[in-house]
């Protein structure tokens, strides 16, 4: 097992987090890190898919002039 040094304030947060979940700090950290990394992976995949959809829309000509979009946003936000 490798050790990752934590700042004292982060260690205190981890110990509090673990205690509230009746877990050891190691198990709590593993669970929290796993949850974070999975969410980050999903967010990244969703962003890439959105960019691809936008790119395909542009290639297919499914666009509108920027002035039209700006006016739409202006009327929607005012």
ZADOKOL-855336 format. One record per residue (C-alpha): residue in one letter; y, z, x. Coordinates in steps of 0.02 Angstrom, whole numbers, plus 50000, padded with zeros to 5 digits. Layout:
BEGIN
AYZX/...
//
This chain:
BEGIN
X500005000050000/X501734995750063/X503215006950032/X504915000949976/X506335012850016/X507385017649867/X509135024549864/X509155042849811/X510035038849647/X508745025349605/X507325037349646/X508085050249528/X508195037049391/X506385031949422/X505775049849416/X506705052749252/X506025036449180/X504255041049232/X504385058649162/X504995052248993/X503455041048985/X502235053949053/X501835042449198/X501825044049385/X503325036249471/X502175022949546/X501465017949377/X503175018349294/X503925007549431/X502484995149421/X502654993849232/X504554992249235/X504524979449374/X503154969349288/X504144969149125/X505734963849214/X504894950049313/X504034942949159/X505674942749062/X506544934349208/X505164921249218/X505294917449031/X507194916649038/X507114904749185/X505844893449098/X506914893248940/X508454888549040/X507534874449128/X506874867948961/X508634868348888/X509334858649036/X507934845849019/X508284843848832/X510124841448869/X509744828649003/X508604819148885/X509974819448752/X511214811948875/X509974798548930/X509634794248746/X511484793348706/X511484808648593/X513194814448648/X514944815848577/X516644814648660/X517254830548742/X518874830148641/X517844830748481/X516854845448545/X518414854748599/X519214852048429/X517624858048343/X517604873848449/X519464876648423/X519294875948233/X517724886548236/X518484900148345/X520194901148264/
//
